[in-house]
Amino acid sequence: MDLPEEIKKDLTNVEQLERPKIEELKKELDFEDSSSVLKFGSAAQNNIAKFSDSILQNVKTRDVQSEIGKDLTDLAITIKDFDEDGEKKGAFSIFKKAKSSVDKLAIKYESVEKTIDRVVSSLENHERQLMKDVAVLDQIYEKNFEYFKDLSHYIAAGEEKLEEYKNTTIEEQRKIALTEGTQLEIQKLNDMENHANRFEKKLHDLKLSKTISLQMAPQIRLIQNNNTTLIEKIQSSIVNSIPLWKNQIVISLGIHNSQKALKAQKEITDMTNELLMKNSEMLKQGSLEIAREAEKSIVSTETLKKTNENLIATINGVLEIQKKGSEERRLAENEIQRIEEELKRALLDAR
C-alpha cells in the first residue's frame, strides 16, 4: 500500500515497540483461562469501533462546495442585474440613457454591495467551520495512531506468547501423552491445541482491526486535504474574485458620476469603449479562472484509482491469510487424528 510519507513515518515509530509493554501484556494472557483470551485486545478493538462513530459525529457530511457555488451564483446574478439597464446591456449602458441618474445607480450599487457582503460573510463562515474540521481531524488522526500502536503491542505480545505456548507447554504435554498414552493426557493435549487454535483466530481478528485502523489514517488525511482545498478556494474568492467584481462596479459607478463632466459625446464614447474593453478582459480573465477552479475535481481520478488498488490489495491479502490459516488448521486436525489413531493402535497392540 502506497501511504503518505507522514503515515509511513508514524508506522516506522510503531515498529519500535516497547518491550516492557509487550511483556506486561504477555503476563495478562493465560491460554488456560477462556476469559483472559476473550478479553485480550478487546479494549483496543472497542476503541476502534467507538472511534469510527466519533468520526461521523465530529465531521458531519455537508455539501459545502454546493453552498459556496450557490452564494457565488447569487452574487453573479445580482452583478448582472446591476450591469443591465433596459434593453441595452453593459456596465456603461447607463450613459446612453438620459433618464438614468446618479441616485438611481447609487441605489443599485448599495443593493449589490449588501449582496457581496452577505456572500463574503457566508464564505467566511464556511471557512471557519472547515478549519475547525481540519483541527478535529488532526486530533482524530492522533487517536487513531494510538489505537494502531496499542493493537500492534497486543499482536506482538500474542504472537510471542502463542509461540512459547506451542513450543514449550504443548510440546511437553505431547511428550507426556505419547509416553503415558492415557486418554486423560491425550485429551489434555487436545485441549491445549484447541486453546492455541482459538487464540490464532483471536490474533487474526486483532490484525483485521489493525488493518481497519491503518486504512483510517489515509482516509482521515484525504478528508483533511479536501477541506483544505475548499478553504483555499474560499480564500481565493474572498481575496481575489470578489474584490475584482466589486472594483468593477465601483469603476462603473465612478465613470457614471464623471459623465456630467464630459463635454463631448465622442470623448464619452471613446472612454466608454476603452473601459468596457478593459472591464470585459478583466471579467473574462476572472470568469475563466473561476470556471477552471469550479471544474477542478476535489479528488483526482488517480487518487481514487490508487485508493481502490490499495483496498483491493488489502482484501486479497486478508483472504490469503485466512485461506492459509484455514489450511494450516485442517492439516493440524489431520495430524491430531493420525496421532490419536497411532496411540489407539499402540494401546491395542500392548493388550
KOLLUMBA-214355 format. One record per residue (C-alpha): residue in three letters; x, y, z. Coordinates in Angstrom, 3 decimals. Example, Ala and Ser with C-alpha at 12.3 -4.5 7.8 and 13.67 -1.06 7.14 Angstrom:
REM KOLLUMBA-214355
@aa = ALA | px = 12.300 | py = -4.500 | pz = 7.800
@aa = SER | px = 13.670 | py = -1.060 | pz = 7.140
REM end
This chain:
REM KOLLUMBA-214355
@aa = MET | px = 0.000 | py = 0.000 | pz = 0.000
@aa = ASP | px = 1.454 | py = 3.370 | pz = -1.066
@aa = LEU | px = 0.918 | py = 5.540 | pz = 2.017
@aa = PRO | px = 1.718 | py = 9.241 | pz = 2.521
@aa = GLU | px = 5.175 | py = 9.973 | pz = 3.954
@aa = GLU | px = 3.703 | py = 11.262 | pz = 7.221
@aa = ILE | px = 1.865 | py = 7.980 | pz = 7.795
@aa = LYS | px = 4.940 | py = 5.960 | pz = 6.819
@aa = LYS | px = 6.908 | py = 7.872 | pz = 9.445
@aa = ASP | px = 4.257 | py = 7.081 | pz = 12.065
@aa = LEU | px = 4.359 | py = 3.385 | pz = 11.161
@aa = THR | px = 8.149 | py = 3.403 | pz = 11.493
@aa = ASN | px = 7.743 | py = 4.662 | pz = 15.042
@aa = VAL | px = 5.202 | py = 1.911 | pz = 15.760
@aa = GLU | px = 7.667 | py = -0.722 | pz = 14.597
@aa = GLN | px = 9.866 | py = 0.311 | pz = 17.526
@aa = LEU | px = 7.531 | py = -1.360 | pz = 20.003
@aa = GLU | px = 8.030 | py = -1.036 | pz = 23.730
@aa = ARG | px = 9.380 | py = -4.286 | pz = 25.145
@aa = PRO | px = 8.073 | py = -3.640 | pz = 28.720
@aa = LYS | px = 4.586 | py = -3.120 | pz = 27.329
@aa = ILE | px = 4.753 | py = -6.378 | pz = 25.369
@aa = GLU | px = 5.967 | py = -8.317 | pz = 28.413
@aa = GLU | px = 3.195 | py = -6.803 | pz = 30.535
@aa = LEU | px = 0.554 | py = -7.891 | pz = 28.029
@aa = LYS | px = 2.054 | py = -11.374 | pz = 27.847
@aa = LYS | px = 1.672 | py = -11.728 | pz = 31.618
@aa = GLU | px = -2.032 | py = -10.890 | pz = 31.338
@aa = LEU | px = -2.578 | py = -13.690 | pz = 28.820
@aa = ASP | px = -3.407 | py = -17.183 | pz = 30.111
@aa = PHE | px = -4.377 | py = -19.769 | pz = 27.481
@aa = GLU | px = -5.998 | py = -21.956 | pz = 30.126
@aa = ASP | px = -8.323 | py = -19.075 | pz = 31.083
@aa = SER | px = -11.017 | py = -18.503 | pz = 28.435
@aa = SER | px = -11.885 | py = -15.114 | pz = 29.907
@aa = SER | px = -8.280 | py = -13.988 | pz = 29.573
@aa = VAL | px = -8.187 | py = -14.990 | pz = 25.908
@aa = LEU | px = -11.528 | py = -13.353 | pz = 25.111
@aa = LYS | px = -10.583 | py = -10.072 | pz = 26.777
@aa = PHE | px = -7.133 | py = -9.925 | pz = 25.182
@aa = GLY | px = -7.028 | py = -6.856 | pz = 22.922
@aa = SER | px = -10.781 | py = -6.272 | pz = 23.166
@aa = ALA | px = -10.296 | py = -2.820 | pz = 24.711
@aa = ALA | px = -8.279 | py = -1.648 | pz = 21.697
@aa = GLN | px = -10.824 | py = -3.168 | pz = 19.308
@aa = ASN | px = -13.688 | py = -1.412 | pz = 21.098
@aa = ASN | px = -11.777 | py = 1.862 | pz = 20.831
@aa = ILE | px = -11.580 | py = 1.400 | pz = 17.052
@aa = ALA | px = -15.356 | py = 0.826 | pz = 16.877
@aa = LYS | px = -16.150 | py = 3.853 | pz = 19.058
@aa = PHE | px = -13.605 | py = 5.842 | pz = 17.132
@aa = SER | px = -15.430 | py = 5.213 | pz = 13.845
@aa = ASP | px = -18.596 | py = 6.616 | pz = 15.414
@aa = SER | px = -16.726 | py = 9.706 | pz = 16.622
@aa = ILE | px = -15.629 | py = 10.472 | pz = 13.057
@aa = LEU | px = -19.274 | py = 10.555 | pz = 11.969
@aa = GLN | px = -20.250 | py = 12.700 | pz = 14.945
@aa = ASN | px = -17.439 | py = 15.259 | pz = 14.676
@aa = VAL | px = -17.208 | py = 15.591 | pz = 10.883
@aa = LYS | px = -20.746 | py = 15.725 | pz = 9.512
@aa = THR | px = -21.292 | py = 15.386 | pz = 5.796
@aa = ARG | px = -22.044 | py = 18.761 | pz = 4.286
@aa = ASP | px = -22.301 | py = 19.800 | pz = 0.668
@aa = VAL | px = -20.080 | py = 22.815 | pz = 1.315
@aa = GLN | px = -18.973 | py = 23.176 | pz = -2.275
@aa = SER | px = -22.606 | py = 23.334 | pz = -3.439
@aa = GLU | px = -23.402 | py = 26.002 | pz = -0.832
@aa = ILE | px = -20.371 | py = 28.043 | pz = -1.872
@aa = GLY | px = -21.394 | py = 27.736 | pz = -5.518
@aa = LYS | px = -24.910 | py = 28.947 | pz = -4.695
@aa = ASP | px = -23.547 | py = 32.015 | pz = -2.904
@aa = LEU | px = -21.342 | py = 32.916 | pz = -5.857
@aa = THR | px = -24.204 | py = 32.300 | pz = -8.313
@aa = ASP | px = -26.483 | py = 34.647 | pz = -6.361
@aa = LEU | px = -23.740 | py = 37.246 | pz = -6.431
@aa = ALA | px = -23.243 | py = 36.854 | pz = -10.181
@aa = ILE | px = -26.973 | py = 37.326 | pz = -10.810
@aa = THR | px = -27.006 | py = 40.487 | pz = -8.707
@aa = ILE | px = -23.995 | py = 41.907 | pz = -10.525
@aa = LYS | px = -25.575 | py = 41.047 | pz = -13.866
@aa = ASP | px = -28.719 | py = 42.885 | pz = -12.821
@aa = PHE | px = -26.602 | py = 45.896 | pz = -11.931
@aa = ASP | px = -24.856 | py = 45.639 | pz = -15.304
@aa = GLU | px = -28.147 | py = 45.769 | pz = -17.231
@aa = ASP | px = -30.325 | py = 48.782 | pz = -17.903
@aa = GLY | px = -33.410 | py = 48.446 | pz = -20.055
@aa = GLU | px = -32.773 | py = 46.811 | pz = -23.426
@aa = LYS | px = -29.090 | py = 47.702 | pz = -23.559
@aa = LYS | px = -26.523 | py = 45.752 | pz = -21.542
@aa = GLY | px = -23.056 | py = 46.600 | pz = -20.297
@aa = ALA | px = -21.617 | py = 48.405 | pz = -17.324
@aa = PHE | px = -21.712 | py = 51.698 | pz = -19.255
@aa = SER | px = -25.058 | py = 51.407 | pz = -20.995
@aa = ILE | px = -26.244 | py = 53.840 | pz = -18.364
@aa = PHE | px = -24.504 | py = 56.605 | pz = -20.308
@aa = LYS | px = -26.910 | py = 56.153 | pz = -23.169
@aa = LYS | px = -29.974 | py = 56.687 | pz = -21.041
@aa = ALA | px = -30.651 | py = 60.277 | pz = -20.277
@aa = LYS | px = -33.270 | py = 59.340 | pz = -17.702
@aa = SER | px = -30.706 | py = 57.402 | pz = -15.646
@aa = SER | px = -29.343 | py = 59.356 | pz = -12.757
@aa = VAL | px = -26.529 | py = 59.117 | pz = -10.296
@aa = ASP | px = -29.014 | py = 58.463 | pz = -7.497
@aa = LYS | px = -30.583 | py = 55.544 | pz = -9.347
@aa = LEU | px = -27.218 | py = 53.898 | pz = -9.952
@aa = ALA | px = -26.124 | py = 54.540 | pz = -6.375
@aa = ILE | px = -29.204 | py = 52.688 | pz = -5.097
@aa = LYS | px = -28.328 | py = 49.731 | pz = -7.302
@aa = TYR | px = -24.762 | py = 49.818 | pz = -6.052
@aa = GLU | px = -25.895 | py = 49.696 | pz = -2.425
@aa = SER | px = -28.022 | py = 46.630 | pz = -3.195
@aa = VAL | px = -25.109 | py = 44.857 | pz = -4.882
@aa = GLU | px = -22.757 | py = 45.836 | pz = -2.070
@aa = LYS | px = -25.093 | py = 44.286 | pz = 0.507
@aa = THR | px = -25.224 | py = 41.074 | pz = -1.530
@aa = ILE | px = -21.437 | py = 40.991 | pz = -1.771
@aa = ASP | px = -21.102 | py = 41.493 | pz = 1.997
@aa = ARG | px = -23.605 | py = 38.710 | pz = 2.633
@aa = VAL | px = -21.734 | py = 36.317 | pz = 0.337
@aa = VAL | px = -18.400 | py = 37.189 | pz = 1.938
@aa = SER | px = -19.883 | py = 36.585 | pz = 5.395
@aa = SER | px = -21.294 | py = 33.223 | pz = 4.281
@aa = LEU | px = -17.970 | py = 32.179 | pz = 2.752
@aa = GLU | px = -16.113 | py = 33.198 | pz = 5.904
@aa = ASN | px = -18.497 | py = 31.062 | pz = 7.982
@aa = HIS | px = -17.801 | py = 28.078 | pz = 5.713
@aa = GLU | px = -14.083 | py = 28.745 | pz = 6.037
@aa = ARG | px = -14.206 | py = 28.834 | pz = 9.845
@aa = GLN | px = -16.200 | py = 25.606 | pz = 10.008
@aa = LEU | px = -13.828 | py = 23.842 | pz = 7.619
@aa = MET | px = -10.808 | py = 24.986 | pz = 9.636
@aa = LYS | px = -12.441 | py = 23.593 | pz = 12.791
@aa = ASP | px = -12.994 | py = 20.291 | pz = 10.981
@aa = VAL | px = -9.331 | py = 20.191 | pz = 9.939
@aa = ALA | px = -8.280 | py = 20.701 | pz = 13.580
@aa = VAL | px = -10.691 | py = 17.996 | pz = 14.787
@aa = LEU | px = -9.353 | py = 15.598 | pz = 12.154
@aa = ASP | px = -5.824 | py = 16.193 | pz = 13.450
@aa = GLN | px = -6.976 | py = 15.066 | pz = 16.901
@aa = ILE | px = -8.811 | py = 12.093 | pz = 15.407
@aa = TYR | px = -5.691 | py = 11.108 | pz = 13.454
@aa = GLU | px = -3.601 | py = 11.113 | pz = 16.660
@aa = LYS | px = -6.202 | py = 8.978 | pz = 18.461
@aa = ASN | px = -6.280 | py = 6.511 | pz = 15.604
@aa = PHE | px = -2.490 | py = 6.261 | pz = 15.711
@aa = GLU | px = -2.636 | py = 5.496 | pz = 19.460
@aa = TYR | px = -5.147 | py = 2.688 | pz = 18.835
@aa = PHE | px = -2.994 | py = 1.367 | pz = 15.996
@aa = LYS | px = 0.007 | py = 1.277 | pz = 18.327
@aa = ASP | px = -1.996 | py = -0.483 | pz = 21.075
@aa = LEU | px = -3.112 | py = -3.153 | pz = 18.616
@aa = SER | px = 0.475 | py = -3.594 | pz = 17.434
@aa = HIS | px = 1.573 | py = -4.266 | pz = 21.026
@aa = TYR | px = -1.263 | py = -6.736 | pz = 21.584
@aa = ILE | px = -0.467 | py = -8.598 | pz = 18.381
@aa = ALA | px = 3.258 | py = -8.745 | pz = 19.111
@aa = ALA | px = 2.624 | py = -9.973 | pz = 22.668
@aa = GLY | px = 0.038 | py = -12.516 | pz = 21.493
@aa = GLU | px = 2.281 | py = -13.950 | pz = 18.781
@aa = GLU | px = 5.228 | py = -14.313 | pz = 21.148
@aa = LYS | px = 3.122 | py = -15.881 | pz = 23.886
@aa = LEU | px = 1.474 | py = -18.262 | pz = 21.425
@aa = GLU | px = 4.851 | py = -19.332 | pz = 20.051
@aa = GLU | px = 6.124 | py = -20.004 | pz = 23.568
@aa = TYR | px = 2.959 | py = -21.910 | pz = 24.423
@aa = LYS | px = 3.274 | py = -24.122 | pz = 21.364
@aa = ASN | px = 6.998 | py = -24.799 | pz = 21.704
@aa = THR | px = 7.040 | py = -25.445 | pz = 25.445
@aa = THR | px = 3.716 | py = -26.245 | pz = 27.098
@aa = ILE | px = 2.096 | py = -28.095 | pz = 24.199
@aa = GLU | px = 5.286 | py = -29.927 | pz = 23.237
@aa = GLU | px = 5.820 | py = -31.073 | pz = 26.825
@aa = GLN | px = 2.243 | py = -32.301 | pz = 27.030
@aa = ARG | px = 2.634 | py = -34.073 | pz = 23.697
@aa = LYS | px = 5.632 | py = -35.991 | pz = 25.060
@aa = ILE | px = 3.664 | py = -36.930 | pz = 28.164
@aa = ALA | px = 0.711 | py = -38.085 | pz = 26.071
@aa = LEU | px = 2.933 | py = -40.173 | pz = 23.816
@aa = THR | px = 4.804 | py = -41.657 | pz = 26.764
@aa = GLU | px = 1.914 | py = -42.446 | pz = 29.097
@aa = GLY | px = -0.731 | py = -42.895 | pz = 26.405
@aa = THR | px = -3.658 | py = -42.328 | pz = 28.770
@aa = GLN | px = -6.875 | py = -40.880 | pz = 27.460
@aa = LEU | px = -6.687 | py = -38.108 | pz = 30.058
@aa = GLU | px = -3.288 | py = -36.925 | pz = 28.858
@aa = ILE | px = -4.369 | py = -37.184 | pz = 25.224
@aa = GLN | px = -7.465 | py = -35.128 | pz = 25.970
@aa = LYS | px = -5.352 | py = -32.583 | pz = 27.809
@aa = LEU | px = -3.104 | py = -32.268 | pz = 24.767
@aa = ASN | px = -6.114 | py = -31.847 | pz = 22.527
@aa = ASP | px = -7.494 | py = -29.106 | pz = 24.796
@aa = MET | px = -4.207 | py = -27.211 | pz = 24.662
@aa = GLU | px = -4.110 | py = -27.381 | pz = 20.909
@aa = ASN | px = -7.688 | py = -26.119 | pz = 20.790
@aa = HIS | px = -6.685 | py = -23.222 | pz = 23.031
@aa = ALA | px = -3.876 | py = -22.348 | pz = 20.639
@aa = ASN | px = -6.158 | py = -22.645 | pz = 17.631
@aa = ARG | px = -8.795 | py = -20.352 | pz = 19.130
@aa = PHE | px = -6.174 | py = -17.809 | pz = 20.037
@aa = GLU | px = -4.876 | py = -17.862 | pz = 16.473
@aa = LYS | px = -8.350 | py = -16.765 | pz = 15.415
@aa = LYS | px = -8.236 | py = -14.054 | pz = 18.084
@aa = LEU | px = -4.946 | py = -12.800 | pz = 16.691
@aa = HIS | px = -6.479 | py = -12.792 | pz = 13.241
@aa = ASP | px = -9.317 | py = -10.560 | pz = 14.482
@aa = LEU | px = -6.806 | py = -8.199 | pz = 16.087
@aa = LYS | px = -4.905 | py = -7.968 | pz = 12.808
@aa = LEU | px = -8.139 | py = -7.144 | pz = 10.996
@aa = SER | px = -8.784 | py = -4.334 | pz = 13.482
@aa = LYS | px = -5.233 | py = -3.118 | pz = 12.937
@aa = THR | px = -5.826 | py = -3.088 | pz = 9.176
@aa = ILE | px = -9.002 | py = -1.042 | pz = 9.663
@aa = SER | px = -7.051 | py = 1.440 | pz = 11.777
@aa = LEU | px = -4.346 | py = 1.570 | pz = 9.127
@aa = GLN | px = -6.912 | py = 2.341 | pz = 6.424
@aa = MET | px = -8.416 | py = 5.107 | pz = 8.535
@aa = ALA | px = -5.156 | py = 7.085 | pz = 8.516
@aa = PRO | px = -5.089 | py = 7.929 | pz = 4.772
@aa = GLN | px = -8.863 | py = 8.374 | pz = 4.770
@aa = ILE | px = -8.620 | py = 10.985 | pz = 7.529
@aa = ARG | px = -5.844 | py = 12.781 | pz = 5.654
@aa = LEU | px = -7.906 | py = 12.648 | pz = 2.453
@aa = ILE | px = -10.832 | py = 14.376 | pz = 4.187
@aa = GLN | px = -8.415 | py = 16.958 | pz = 5.573
@aa = ASN | px = -6.952 | py = 17.611 | pz = 2.138
@aa = ASN | px = -10.437 | py = 18.059 | pz = 0.680
@aa = ASN | px = -11.331 | py = 20.570 | pz = 3.378
@aa = THR | px = -8.032 | py = 22.398 | pz = 2.895
@aa = THR | px = -8.688 | py = 22.655 | pz = -0.850
@aa = LEU | px = -12.100 | py = 24.189 | pz = -0.167
@aa = ILE | px = -10.557 | py = 26.640 | pz = 2.311
@aa = GLU | px = -8.037 | py = 27.714 | pz = -0.322
@aa = LYS | px = -10.823 | py = 28.211 | pz = -2.879
@aa = ILE | px = -12.841 | py = 30.285 | pz = -0.408
@aa = GLN | px = -9.805 | py = 32.424 | pz = 0.434
@aa = SER | px = -9.130 | py = 32.936 | pz = -3.267
@aa = SER | px = -12.724 | py = 34.073 | pz = -3.818
@aa = ILE | px = -12.618 | py = 36.479 | pz = -0.869
@aa = VAL | px = -9.177 | py = 37.894 | pz = -1.672
@aa = ASN | px = -9.269 | py = 37.887 | pz = -5.486
@aa = SER | px = -12.584 | py = 37.245 | pz = -7.214
@aa = ILE | px = -14.987 | py = 39.248 | pz = -5.073
@aa = PRO | px = -12.752 | py = 42.370 | pz = -4.804
@aa = LEU | px = -12.342 | py = 42.221 | pz = -8.582
@aa = TRP | px = -16.107 | py = 42.218 | pz = -9.118
@aa = LYS | px = -16.596 | py = 44.943 | pz = -6.524
@aa = ASN | px = -13.937 | py = 47.095 | pz = -8.118
@aa = GLN | px = -15.587 | py = 46.797 | pz = -11.499
@aa = ILE | px = -18.855 | py = 48.022 | pz = -10.022
@aa = VAL | px = -17.089 | py = 50.911 | pz = -8.315
@aa = ILE | px = -15.373 | py = 51.753 | pz = -11.587
@aa = SER | px = -18.718 | py = 51.714 | pz = -13.376
@aa = LEU | px = -20.248 | py = 53.957 | pz = -10.746
@aa = GLY | px = -17.285 | py = 56.321 | pz = -10.854
@aa = ILE | px = -17.461 | py = 56.612 | pz = -14.615
@aa = HIS | px = -21.149 | py = 57.334 | pz = -14.426
@aa = ASN | px = -20.546 | py = 60.066 | pz = -11.876
@aa = SER | px = -17.959 | py = 61.641 | pz = -14.158
@aa = GLN | px = -20.386 | py = 61.696 | pz = -17.075
@aa = LYS | px = -21.610 | py = 65.200 | pz = -16.297
@aa = ALA | px = -18.051 | py = 66.482 | pz = -16.536
@aa = LEU | px = -17.600 | py = 65.150 | pz = -20.058
@aa = LYS | px = -18.373 | py = 67.814 | pz = -22.659
@aa = ALA | px = -18.347 | py = 65.816 | pz = -25.841
@aa = GLN | px = -20.221 | py = 62.659 | pz = -26.747
@aa = LYS | px = -17.182 | py = 61.455 | pz = -28.669
@aa = GLU | px = -15.000 | py = 61.658 | pz = -25.557
@aa = ILE | px = -17.645 | py = 59.799 | pz = -23.578
@aa = THR | px = -17.938 | py = 57.131 | pz = -26.278
@aa = ASP | px = -14.147 | py = 56.681 | pz = -26.571
@aa = MET | px = -13.715 | py = 56.401 | pz = -22.813
@aa = THR | px = -16.669 | py = 54.060 | pz = -22.528
@aa = ASN | px = -15.321 | py = 51.725 | pz = -25.228
@aa = GLU | px = -11.885 | py = 51.706 | pz = -23.651
@aa = LEU | px = -13.140 | py = 50.958 | pz = -20.147
@aa = LEU | px = -15.652 | py = 48.442 | pz = -21.435
@aa = MET | px = -12.869 | py = 46.575 | pz = -23.215
@aa = LYS | px = -10.683 | py = 46.658 | pz = -20.129
@aa = ASN | px = -13.520 | py = 45.540 | pz = -17.865
@aa = SER | px = -14.532 | py = 42.784 | pz = -20.234
@aa = GLU | px = -10.960 | py = 41.492 | pz = -20.380
@aa = MET | px = -10.712 | py = 41.533 | pz = -16.606
@aa = LEU | px = -14.131 | py = 39.910 | pz = -16.282
@aa = LYS | px = -13.127 | py = 37.326 | pz = -18.879
@aa = GLN | px = -9.921 | py = 36.529 | pz = -17.018
@aa = GLY | px = -11.681 | py = 36.357 | pz = -13.669
@aa = SER | px = -14.520 | py = 34.250 | pz = -15.050
@aa = LEU | px = -12.110 | py = 31.816 | pz = -16.723
@aa = GLU | px = -10.138 | py = 31.435 | pz = -13.515
@aa = ILE | px = -13.307 | py = 30.855 | pz = -11.538
@aa = ALA | px = -14.547 | py = 28.372 | pz = -14.152
@aa = ARG | px = -11.250 | py = 26.475 | pz = -14.061
@aa = GLU | px = -11.368 | py = 26.290 | pz = -10.264
@aa = ALA | px = -15.008 | py = 25.252 | pz = -10.288
@aa = GLU | px = -14.323 | py = 22.457 | pz = -12.799
@aa = LYS | px = -11.436 | py = 21.006 | pz = -10.856
@aa = SER | px = -12.279 | py = 17.813 | pz = -9.029
@aa = ILE | px = -11.725 | py = 17.657 | pz = -5.278
@aa = VAL | px = -10.346 | py = 14.143 | pz = -5.672
@aa = SER | px = -8.371 | py = 13.199 | pz = -8.776
@aa = THR | px = -9.079 | py = 10.028 | pz = -10.730
@aa = GLU | px = -5.531 | py = 8.880 | pz = -9.994
@aa = THR | px = -6.144 | py = 9.183 | pz = -6.240
@aa = LEU | px = -9.348 | py = 7.155 | pz = -6.491
@aa = LYS | px = -7.535 | py = 4.580 | pz = -8.621
@aa = LYS | px = -4.696 | py = 4.214 | pz = -6.110
@aa = THR | px = -7.134 | py = 4.053 | pz = -3.179
@aa = ASN | px = -9.111 | py = 1.329 | pz = -4.965
@aa = GLU | px = -5.947 | py = -0.631 | pz = -5.755
@aa = ASN | px = -4.827 | py = -0.375 | pz = -2.129
@aa = LEU | px = -8.174 | py = -1.571 | pz = -0.786
@aa = ILE | px = -8.263 | py = -4.462 | pz = -3.275
@aa = ALA | px = -4.726 | py = -5.450 | pz = -2.304
@aa = THR | px = -5.684 | py = -5.347 | pz = 1.373
@aa = ILE | px = -8.762 | py = -7.504 | pz = 0.801
@aa = ASN | px = -6.811 | py = -10.040 | pz = -1.256
@aa = GLY | px = -4.081 | py = -10.134 | pz = 1.400
@aa = VAL | px = -6.579 | py = -10.755 | pz = 4.172
@aa = LEU | px = -8.288 | py = -13.512 | pz = 2.159
@aa = GLU | px = -4.918 | py = -15.161 | pz = 1.506
@aa = ILE | px = -4.070 | py = -15.101 | pz = 5.210
@aa = GLN | px = -7.466 | py = -16.548 | pz = 6.081
@aa = LYS | px = -7.054 | py = -19.258 | pz = 3.463
@aa = LYS | px = -3.599 | py = -20.127 | pz = 4.733
@aa = GLY | px = -4.803 | py = -20.202 | pz = 8.348
@aa = SER | px = -7.689 | py = -22.483 | pz = 7.430
@aa = GLU | px = -5.355 | py = -24.856 | pz = 5.575
@aa = GLU | px = -2.939 | py = -24.970 | pz = 8.483
@aa = ARG | px = -5.737 | py = -25.749 | pz = 10.906
@aa = ARG | px = -7.025 | py = -28.508 | pz = 8.627
@aa = LEU | px = -3.557 | py = -30.057 | pz = 8.417
@aa = ALA | px = -3.224 | py = -29.792 | pz = 12.197
@aa = GLU | px = -6.537 | py = -31.575 | pz = 12.704
@aa = ASN | px = -5.479 | py = -34.351 | pz = 10.323
@aa = GLU | px = -2.207 | py = -34.703 | pz = 12.221
@aa = ILE | px = -4.020 | py = -34.873 | pz = 15.557
@aa = GLN | px = -6.337 | py = -37.553 | pz = 14.189
@aa = ARG | px = -3.379 | py = -39.544 | pz = 12.902
@aa = ILE | px = -1.648 | py = -39.292 | pz = 16.280
@aa = GLU | px = -4.745 | py = -40.481 | pz = 18.069
@aa = GLU | px = -5.083 | py = -43.452 | pz = 15.715
@aa = GLU | px = -1.451 | py = -44.405 | pz = 16.292
@aa = LEU | px = -1.958 | py = -44.253 | pz = 20.045
@aa = LYS | px = -5.060 | py = -46.363 | pz = 19.833
@aa = ARG | px = -3.259 | py = -48.997 | pz = 17.733
@aa = ALA | px = -0.338 | py = -48.922 | pz = 20.139
@aa = LEU | px = -2.674 | py = -49.479 | pz = 23.070
@aa = LEU | px = -4.377 | py = -52.361 | pz = 21.278
@aa = ASP | px = -1.037 | py = -53.950 | pz = 20.413
@aa = ALA | px = 0.057 | py = -53.578 | pz = 24.036
@aa = ARG | px = -3.014 | py = -55.504 | pz = 25.176
REM end
